[in-house]
Amino acid sequence: MRKGIYILPNSLTLCGMFCGFYAILACFKGHYFYAAWAILIANIFDGLDGWVARLTNSTTKFGVELDSLSDLVAFGVAPAVLIYSWGDLHSFGRIGWGAAFIYVICGALRLARYNVQMGTTESKAFTGLPIPGAGTVVASLVLFYSELWGPLAGKNYFVLFLPFLLAALMVSMLKFHGLKEINFKERKPFWLLVVIVVAFVLIFMYPEIVIFVFAIIYVFWGIIEGTYISFKKRKVREILP
């Protein structure tokens, strides 16, 4: 700390935190559309700060801790406030605010576990659903529902159940893939470039729908793959003496 800090990656991290703070303020005013987009934009800054830090060889313990605090605001507190306000969870009483709070708690536990395991088991795949992924599911759900059906009316038990599900996935031992597993320096098949281009085109054409669909696929892929791996390990233990 006596030598100072790296400005660029930490500034990007703070931009992500600002997006989360803005999302909370937007929820207070009932601007759920802007709040959801602010959380999604925070994903961009969350990816950029780590990429810039690695590219410029400016990764520090300070940056890691600041990044976790930013993630807790942008993808923990902000999505919890969003789903509580937009989903009318206060109509469920204590269960409603409990659902939002358990999401924040498990998000914090997920970040703490990530920091402890950093450089070891978390070097490639993520253990548990990453908190940016959970925040993306909440934000994209708001945009998806608003695009197709408009404002949410009355009690919705799926919305009540969703924070509990995301909280359980974040603290689970399921493996979820990340961009760090991809080596961009290596040659890739041509079809992969085509898929990426098509995905970007679809996102620009129907962002509210496509982002939600991609988020749900990512979550279910982790659940299915993790369940299959667990089942396979159990079979191996049964075979071995």
Rosetta silent file (secondary structure, phi, psi, omega in degrees, C-alpha in Angstrom):
SEQUENCE: MRKGIYILPNSLTLCGMFCGFYAILACFKGHYFYAAWAILIANIFDGLDGWVARLTNSTTKFGVELDSLSDLVAFGVAPAVLIYSWGDLHSFGRIGWGAAFIYVICGALRLARYNVQMGTTESKAFTGLPIPGAGTVVASLVLFYSELWGPLAGKNYFVLFLPFLLAALMVSMLKFHGLKEINFKERKPFWLLVVIVVAFVLIFMYPEIVIFVFAIIYVFWGIIEGTYISFKKRKVREILP
SCORE:     score description
SCORE:     0.000 S_00000001
   1 L     0.000  -28.978  179.395    0.000    0.000    0.000 S_00000001
   2 L   -65.359  -27.232 -179.564    2.933    2.355    0.599 S_00000001
   3 L   -83.035   -7.026 -179.226    3.828    2.052   -3.083 S_00000001
   4 L   100.299 -174.591 -179.290    0.312    3.072   -4.104 S_00000001
   5 L  -126.219  163.481  177.382   -2.408    1.295   -6.069 S_00000001
   6 L   -85.433  123.519 -172.258   -3.086    0.621   -9.741 S_00000001
   7 H   -71.690  -48.345 -169.836   -5.584    3.188  -11.000 S_00000001
   8 H   -62.911  -56.544 -178.014   -7.032    1.552  -14.128 S_00000001
   9 H   -64.222  -37.578 -179.696   -8.255   -1.850  -12.865 S_00000001
  10 H   -70.447  -31.380  175.277   -9.459   -0.432   -9.542 S_00000001
  11 H   -65.924  -40.225  176.983  -11.316    2.377  -11.341 S_00000001
  12 H   -64.215  -38.827  177.001  -13.127   -0.206  -13.448 S_00000001
  13 H   -61.121  -43.300  179.565  -14.004   -2.092  -10.270 S_00000001
  14 H   -67.677  -29.713  174.784  -15.473    1.067   -8.743 S_00000001
  15 H   -63.871  -40.082  175.986  -17.497    1.653  -11.915 S_00000001
  16 H   -63.932  -39.876  176.701  -19.105   -1.734  -11.356 S_00000001
  17 H   -63.566  -39.703  178.196  -19.852   -0.790   -7.752 S_00000001
  18 H   -61.733  -39.894  178.249  -21.420    2.470   -8.954 S_00000001
  19 H   -59.850  -41.913  177.636  -23.706    0.503  -11.291 S_00000001
  20 H   -65.006  -41.393  178.452  -24.896   -1.550   -8.322 S_00000001
  21 H   -63.884  -42.051  178.222  -25.441    1.587   -6.227 S_00000001
  22 H   -63.554  -38.712  179.814  -27.381    3.218   -9.060 S_00000001
  23 H   -61.410  -39.275  178.578  -29.519    0.072   -9.415 S_00000001
  24 H   -64.272  -45.396  178.460  -30.486    0.324   -5.742 S_00000001
  25 H   -62.756  -39.442  179.469  -31.463    3.982   -6.106 S_00000001
  26 H   -63.944  -36.074  177.908  -33.445    3.188   -9.264 S_00000001
  27 H   -64.281  -38.366  179.067  -35.380    0.505   -7.363 S_00000001
  28 H   -60.459  -31.888 -179.129  -36.361    3.052   -4.716 S_00000001
  29 L   -92.356   -0.981 -179.910  -37.936    5.157   -7.473 S_00000001
  30 L    81.839   13.449  179.380  -39.605    2.183   -9.150 S_00000001
  31 L   -92.103   71.837 -173.754  -37.365    2.336  -12.229 S_00000001
  32 H   -70.178  -30.115  178.500  -36.802   -1.410  -12.392 S_00000001
  33 H   -62.196  -47.273  179.700  -35.880   -1.397  -16.080 S_00000001
  34 H   -67.915  -36.786  179.169  -32.925    0.928  -15.452 S_00000001
  35 H   -63.042  -43.495 -179.663  -31.946   -0.989  -12.326 S_00000001
  36 H   -63.953  -42.917  179.668  -31.815   -4.277  -14.230 S_00000001
  37 H   -67.618  -33.821  177.494  -29.694   -2.795  -17.011 S_00000001
  38 H   -62.794  -39.395  178.057  -27.330   -1.237  -14.466 S_00000001
  39 H   -66.449  -40.522  178.617  -26.700   -4.698  -12.971 S_00000001
  40 H   -66.067  -39.946  178.233  -26.058   -6.153  -16.424 S_00000001
  41 H   -65.588  -32.190  177.181  -23.649   -3.319  -17.279 S_00000001
  42 H   -60.373  -28.984  175.850  -21.816   -4.018  -14.005 S_00000001
  43 H   -59.904  -37.883 -179.143  -20.969   -7.419  -15.513 S_00000001
  44 H   -63.689  -47.365  179.315  -18.948   -5.646  -18.203 S_00000001
  45 H   -66.130  -35.163  178.992  -16.866   -3.733  -15.658 S_00000001
  46 H   -64.394  -36.304  177.185  -16.486   -6.877  -13.549 S_00000001
  47 H   -77.183  -36.019 -177.815  -14.980   -8.690  -16.501 S_00000001
  48 H   -68.746  -39.912 -175.345  -12.852   -5.776  -17.654 S_00000001
  49 H   -63.954  -41.503  177.149  -11.144   -5.073  -14.331 S_00000001
  50 H   -68.254  -39.609 -179.380   -9.793   -8.607  -13.999 S_00000001
  51 H   -65.855  -43.460  178.726   -8.815   -8.768  -17.661 S_00000001
  52 H   -65.442  -40.106 -179.999   -6.987   -5.420  -17.490 S_00000001
  53 H   -62.655  -41.781  178.874   -5.260   -6.408  -14.240 S_00000001
  54 H   -71.582  -37.171 -178.129   -3.953   -9.630  -15.773 S_00000001
  55 H   -66.988  -38.808 -177.645   -3.022   -7.930  -19.040 S_00000001
  56 L   -95.995    5.388 -179.770   -1.035   -5.176  -17.317 S_00000001
  57 L    55.476   44.543 -177.940    0.294   -7.497  -14.598 S_00000001
  58 L  -119.146   28.030  177.584   -1.301   -5.283  -11.955 S_00000001
  59 L   -74.043  126.351 -179.614   -3.165   -7.919   -9.936 S_00000001
  60 L  -134.533  162.844  176.064   -2.910   -7.157   -6.205 S_00000001
  61 H   -62.869  -37.488  177.469   -4.506   -8.360   -2.977 S_00000001
  62 H   -59.860  -44.964  179.891   -6.061   -4.909   -2.603 S_00000001
  63 H   -63.477  -38.209  179.127   -7.678   -5.237   -6.032 S_00000001
  64 H   -64.320  -45.073 -179.271   -9.032   -8.695   -5.207 S_00000001
  65 H   -67.431  -40.967  178.617  -10.647   -7.499   -1.983 S_00000001
  66 H   -63.782  -38.154  179.263  -12.070   -4.373   -3.642 S_00000001
  67 H   -63.303  -39.686  178.932  -13.474   -6.514   -6.437 S_00000001
  68 H   -65.656  -41.819  177.508  -15.277   -8.716   -3.902 S_00000001
  69 H   -63.318  -40.645  178.120  -16.799   -5.679   -2.177 S_00000001
  70 H   -64.028  -42.885  179.214  -17.911   -4.321   -5.545 S_00000001
  71 H   -63.006  -37.692 -179.796  -19.448   -7.677   -6.490 S_00000001
  72 H   -64.637  -36.302  178.320  -21.355   -7.829   -3.213 S_00000001
  73 H   -73.897  -50.613 -172.355  -22.920   -4.435   -3.936 S_00000001
  74 H   -74.620  -35.946 -174.179  -23.548   -4.896   -7.677 S_00000001
  75 H  -117.177   -1.207  177.518  -24.550   -8.576   -7.728 S_00000001
  76 H  -110.941  -68.343 -176.789  -25.583   -9.194   -4.127 S_00000001
  77 H   -69.001  -47.842 -176.532  -27.374   -6.241   -2.558 S_00000001
  78 H   -60.032  -48.496  177.001  -28.638   -4.627   -5.779 S_00000001
  79 H   -63.896  -33.136  178.143  -30.328   -7.787   -7.202 S_00000001
  80 H   -65.111  -43.857  177.169  -31.810   -8.532   -3.768 S_00000001
  81 H   -64.962  -38.690 -178.962  -33.344   -5.041   -3.588 S_00000001
  82 H   -64.270  -49.518 -176.447  -34.492   -5.362   -7.196 S_00000001
  83 H   -72.176  -28.799  176.644  -36.277   -8.680   -6.812 S_00000001
  84 H   -68.449  -41.528 -178.115  -37.752   -7.618   -3.458 S_00000001
  85 H   -78.159  -51.944 -177.228  -39.155   -4.398   -4.932 S_00000001
  86 H   -67.723  -39.766 -176.975  -40.106   -5.562   -8.423 S_00000001
  87 L   -81.992    2.851  178.143  -41.347   -8.965   -7.289 S_00000001
  88 L    54.688   42.022 -177.525  -43.541   -7.467   -4.553 S_00000001
  89 H   -70.400  -18.193  178.432  -41.929   -9.804   -2.019 S_00000001
  90 H   -64.766  -19.911  178.066  -43.038   -7.564    0.843 S_00000001
  91 H   -71.653  -16.114  176.845  -46.529   -8.986    0.284 S_00000001
  92 H   -88.930   -0.944  179.043  -45.195  -12.353    1.542 S_00000001
  93 L    74.328 -136.866 -176.419  -44.214  -10.816    4.868 S_00000001
  94 H   -63.916  -32.573  178.965  -41.175  -12.203    6.655 S_00000001
  95 H   -64.222  -35.523 -178.943  -40.640  -14.899    4.035 S_00000001
  96 H   -65.300  -51.957 -179.889  -40.291  -12.210    1.377 S_00000001
  97 H   -73.360  -24.854  174.939  -37.566  -10.182    3.036 S_00000001
  98 H   -65.744  -37.254  178.278  -35.990  -13.400    4.264 S_00000001
  99 H   -63.393  -43.471  179.114  -35.682  -14.599    0.668 S_00000001
 100 H   -66.648  -39.781 -177.291  -33.907  -11.402   -0.342 S_00000001
 101 H   -71.301  -38.142  179.399  -31.623  -11.485    2.697 S_00000001
 102 H   -64.914  -30.758  175.423  -30.633  -15.149    2.287 S_00000001
 103 H   -63.634  -44.569  179.390  -29.596  -14.282   -1.261 S_00000001
 104 H   -65.172  -43.200 -179.278  -27.266  -11.561    0.059 S_00000001
 105 H   -59.739  -50.612 -177.408  -25.864  -13.843    2.784 S_00000001
 106 H   -67.285  -31.744  174.774  -25.066  -16.685    0.405 S_00000001
 107 H   -63.639  -41.989  177.708  -23.588  -14.227   -2.082 S_00000001
 108 H   -65.571  -41.395  177.944  -21.227  -12.955    0.609 S_00000001
 109 H   -64.187  -38.523  178.727  -20.313  -16.511    1.607 S_00000001
 110 H   -62.537  -42.500  179.562  -19.683  -17.350   -2.049 S_00000001
 111 H   -68.286  -40.308  178.611  -17.288  -14.413   -2.400 S_00000001
 112 H   -63.586  -41.754  178.684  -15.497  -15.252    0.854 S_00000001
 113 H   -66.297  -37.644  178.208  -15.008  -18.851   -0.259 S_00000001
 114 H   -61.621  -44.012 -179.106  -13.748  -17.695   -3.647 S_00000001
 115 H   -64.906  -37.648  179.448  -11.119  -15.462   -2.027 S_00000001
 116 H   -68.842  -39.505 -176.320   -9.940  -18.282    0.240 S_00000001
 117 H   -88.500   -0.925 -176.225   -9.747  -20.799   -2.602 S_00000001
 118 L   -59.677  131.098 -179.313   -8.245  -18.353   -5.100 S_00000001
 119 L    90.795   -4.965  179.708   -5.204  -19.848   -6.808 S_00000001
 120 L  -121.897 -101.549 -176.616   -6.152  -23.409   -5.881 S_00000001
 121 L   -72.228  -19.960 -178.060   -9.497  -25.073   -6.616 S_00000001
 122 L   -92.508    9.144 -174.299  -10.948  -21.886   -8.147 S_00000001
 123 L   -65.801  -30.027 -179.615   -8.154  -21.517  -10.702 S_00000001
 124 L  -115.912  -90.091  179.740  -10.284  -22.885  -13.538 S_00000001
 125 L   -76.639  155.683  177.986  -13.925  -23.770  -12.927 S_00000001
 126 E   -87.949  140.010  172.338  -15.962  -21.991  -10.261 S_00000001
 127 E   -91.417  109.166 -173.828  -17.182  -23.863   -7.199 S_00000001
 128 L    89.060  157.641  179.273  -20.802  -22.797   -6.888 S_00000001
 129 L   -64.453  123.414  177.532  -22.705  -20.357   -9.059 S_00000001
 130 L   -59.892  142.623 -177.479  -20.659  -17.137   -9.389 S_00000001
 131 H   -62.653  -32.210  173.378  -22.456  -14.178   -7.832 S_00000001
 132 H   -62.277  -34.863  177.114  -22.348  -12.181  -11.125 S_00000001
 133 H   -65.708  -40.570  178.211  -24.222  -15.076  -12.729 S_00000001
 134 H   -65.445  -42.920  178.198  -26.858  -15.020   -9.991 S_00000001
 135 H   -63.707  -35.517  178.659  -27.250  -11.256  -10.327 S_00000001
 136 H   -66.010  -38.323  177.928  -27.584  -11.614  -14.091 S_00000001
 137 H   -60.701  -45.685 -179.158  -30.405  -14.137  -13.678 S_00000001
 138 H   -64.244  -49.493 -177.340  -32.361  -11.702  -11.487 S_00000001
 139 H   -64.154  -43.790 -178.810  -31.757   -8.675  -13.715 S_00000001
 140 H   -69.065  -29.675  176.378  -32.492  -10.515  -16.961 S_00000001
 141 H   -63.406  -42.613  178.822  -35.671  -11.993  -15.470 S_00000001
 142 H   -60.539  -45.868  179.900  -36.995   -8.491  -14.810 S_00000001
 143 H   -67.280  -41.996 -179.024  -36.241   -7.423  -18.382 S_00000001
 144 H   -62.572  -48.650 -178.775  -37.575  -10.662  -19.881 S_00000001
 145 H   -65.319  -42.661 -179.588  -40.852  -10.554  -17.960 S_00000001
 146 H   -64.762  -35.143 -179.672  -41.376   -6.853  -18.620 S_00000001
 147 H   -68.389  -38.594 -174.824  -40.728   -7.339  -22.344 S_00000001
 148 H   -91.568  -39.369 -172.197  -43.251  -10.166  -22.724 S_00000001
 149 H  -124.054   -6.347  179.345  -45.932   -9.475  -20.120 S_00000001
 150 L    86.624 -156.748 -177.844  -45.346   -5.993  -18.734 S_00000001
 151 L   -63.864  147.250  177.687  -45.356   -5.140  -15.008 S_00000001
 152 L   -75.645  131.711 -176.768  -45.581   -7.970  -12.499 S_00000001
 153 L  -120.360  128.060  175.003  -48.998   -8.073  -10.863 S_00000001
 154 L    75.202 -176.351 -179.165  -49.831   -9.760   -7.562 S_00000001
 155 L   -70.881  138.644  177.698  -48.009  -12.494   -5.715 S_00000001
 156 L  -132.978  111.754 -174.018  -45.715  -14.691   -7.759 S_00000001
 157 H   -74.025  -24.128  175.063  -44.371  -17.785   -6.005 S_00000001
 158 H   -66.120  -42.996  177.626  -41.738  -18.429   -8.664 S_00000001
 159 H   -63.279  -37.328  177.156  -40.204  -15.023   -7.962 S_00000001
 160 H   -66.020  -38.332 -177.213  -40.302  -15.844   -4.233 S_00000001
 161 H   -75.135  -29.199 -173.559  -38.587  -19.199   -4.825 S_00000001
 162 H   -58.066  -46.796  178.818  -35.890  -17.829   -7.142 S_00000001
 163 H   -59.756  -36.869  177.571  -33.695  -16.103   -4.470 S_00000001
 164 H   -64.322  -41.791  179.803  -33.659  -19.313   -2.417 S_00000001
 165 H   -64.500  -47.802 -179.758  -32.623  -21.327   -5.471 S_00000001
 166 H   -63.824  -38.637  178.154  -29.859  -18.914   -6.477 S_00000001
 167 H   -62.012  -43.974  179.058  -28.624  -18.740   -2.876 S_00000001
 168 H   -64.543  -39.219 -179.862  -28.381  -22.540   -2.686 S_00000001
 169 H   -67.691  -35.469 -178.637  -26.539  -22.715   -6.007 S_00000001
 170 H   -66.300  -35.253 -178.554  -24.005  -20.074   -4.921 S_00000001
 171 L   -98.279    5.254  178.951  -22.959  -22.033   -1.822 S_00000001
 172 L   -75.814  174.328  177.260  -23.209  -25.433   -3.504 S_00000001
 173 L  -100.825   12.395  178.099  -20.248  -27.542   -4.618 S_00000001
 174 L   -68.037  148.509 -179.971  -21.414  -27.650   -8.231 S_00000001
 175 E   -96.223  129.858  176.275  -18.877  -26.631  -10.861 S_00000001
 176 E  -122.076  136.104 -176.297  -19.647  -23.717  -13.151 S_00000001
 177 L   -79.905  155.330  177.810  -17.419  -22.772  -16.065 S_00000001
 178 L  -136.604  169.939 -178.953  -15.871  -19.347  -16.593 S_00000001
 179 H   -65.967  -20.793 -179.893  -14.045  -17.440  -19.298 S_00000001
 180 H   -64.482  -19.320  179.473  -10.754  -18.098  -17.510 S_00000001
 181 H   -75.587  -17.315 -177.508  -10.911  -21.670  -18.806 S_00000001
 182 L   -91.386  125.288  175.919  -10.650  -20.427  -22.387 S_00000001
 183 L   -93.313  102.961 -175.700   -7.152  -19.801  -23.692 S_00000001
 184 L   -74.627   -8.235  178.191   -7.625  -17.029  -26.237 S_00000001
 185 L   -81.818  -16.661 -179.710   -4.020  -17.390  -27.410 S_00000001
 186 L   -89.138  155.579  175.615   -4.737  -20.799  -28.906 S_00000001
 187 L   -70.992  140.687 -179.636   -6.374  -21.410  -32.282 S_00000001
 188 L  -120.558  158.491  177.648  -10.070  -22.226  -32.112 S_00000001
 189 L   -61.067  149.556 -178.013  -12.432  -23.926  -34.608 S_00000001
 190 H   -61.750  -36.325 -176.743  -13.970  -21.620  -37.206 S_00000001
 191 H   -63.297  -26.706  179.403  -17.500  -22.542  -36.154 S_00000001
 192 H   -64.921  -38.632  176.494  -16.850  -21.086  -32.701 S_00000001
 193 H   -63.545  -40.055  178.481  -16.349  -17.631  -34.239 S_00000001
 194 H   -63.039  -42.823  179.411  -19.626  -18.025  -36.129 S_00000001
 195 H   -61.899  -42.824 -179.855  -21.445  -18.963  -32.915 S_00000001
 196 H   -63.268  -43.879  179.637  -20.024  -15.925  -31.103 S_00000001
 197 H   -62.825  -45.386  179.440  -21.046  -13.583  -33.922 S_00000001
 198 H   -61.210  -40.766  179.948  -24.575  -15.044  -34.037 S_00000001
 199 H   -62.436  -43.390  179.071  -24.864  -14.712  -30.258 S_00000001
 200 H   -65.118  -39.479  178.972  -23.870  -11.034  -30.365 S_00000001
 201 H   -63.068  -43.681  179.521  -26.326  -10.350  -33.199 S_00000001
 202 H   -64.413  -38.924  179.109  -29.160  -11.989  -31.258 S_00000001
 203 H   -63.569  -41.010  179.178  -28.276  -10.020  -28.133 S_00000001
 204 H   -70.224  -30.712 -179.117  -28.413   -6.740  -30.049 S_00000001
 205 H   -78.779  -47.674 -177.710  -31.716   -7.701  -31.697 S_00000001
 206 L  -132.617   68.461 -173.500  -33.546   -9.092  -28.659 S_00000001
 207 H   -61.292  -42.012 -176.040  -31.419   -8.281  -25.589 S_00000001
 208 H   -63.027  -35.898 -177.720  -34.163   -8.724  -22.977 S_00000001
 209 H   -84.214  -48.290 -172.694  -35.024  -12.224  -24.207 S_00000001
 210 H   -67.146  -41.633 -179.765  -31.632  -13.561  -25.293 S_00000001
 211 H   -62.475  -40.674  178.626  -29.711  -12.526  -22.162 S_00000001
 212 H   -65.143  -42.647  179.840  -32.290  -14.242  -19.956 S_00000001
 213 H   -62.861  -44.013  178.165  -32.197  -17.395  -22.076 S_00000001
 214 H   -62.972  -39.840  179.765  -28.385  -17.501  -21.948 S_00000001
 215 H   -64.332  -42.557 -179.874  -28.424  -16.956  -18.178 S_00000001
 216 H   -67.334  -40.424  177.849  -30.895  -19.800  -17.629 S_00000001
 217 H   -61.621  -41.957  179.439  -28.906  -22.120  -19.919 S_00000001
 218 H   -61.147  -43.144 -179.420  -25.735  -21.325  -17.965 S_00000001
 219 H   -66.693  -48.238 -177.659  -27.415  -22.147  -14.649 S_00000001
 220 H   -68.939  -32.012  175.980  -29.024  -25.372  -15.845 S_00000001
 221 H   -61.597  -44.104  178.439  -25.823  -26.470  -17.596 S_00000001
 222 H   -64.197  -40.088  179.629  -23.972  -26.204  -14.284 S_00000001
 223 H   -65.093  -48.032 -177.755  -26.706  -28.108  -12.443 S_00000001
 224 H   -65.316  -46.182 -179.560  -26.867  -30.915  -15.004 S_00000001
 225 H   -64.653  -42.844  179.430  -23.086  -31.229  -15.374 S_00000001
 226 H   -64.377  -40.084  178.218  -22.538  -31.104  -11.611 S_00000001
 227 H   -65.705  -39.953  179.425  -25.209  -33.728  -10.983 S_00000001
 228 H   -64.848  -43.984  179.698  -23.724  -35.998  -13.664 S_00000001
 229 H   -63.508  -41.777  178.873  -20.205  -35.671  -12.229 S_00000001
 230 H   -63.608  -41.642  178.469  -21.493  -36.403   -8.722 S_00000001
 231 H   -64.822  -39.892 -179.869  -23.395  -39.455   -9.969 S_00000001
 232 H   -65.592  -41.971  178.455  -20.330  -40.688  -11.846 S_00000001
 233 H   -64.569  -37.910  179.089  -18.102  -40.343   -8.765 S_00000001
 234 H   -64.856  -39.601  177.763  -20.629  -42.224   -6.669 S_00000001
 235 H   -64.850  -38.841  179.190  -20.644  -45.076   -9.193 S_00000001
 236 H   -65.006  -41.385  178.794  -16.837  -45.234   -9.131 S_00000001
 237 H   -64.876  -32.826  178.754  -16.823  -45.419   -5.316 S_00000001
 238 H   -71.207  -33.202 -179.136  -19.321  -48.270   -5.456 S_00000001
 239 H   -75.768  -43.583 -178.733  -17.169  -50.205   -7.918 S_00000001
 240 L   -69.562  141.189 -179.452  -13.874  -49.696   -6.112 S_00000001
 241 L   -69.934    0.000    0.000  -13.306  -51.904   -3.037 S_00000001
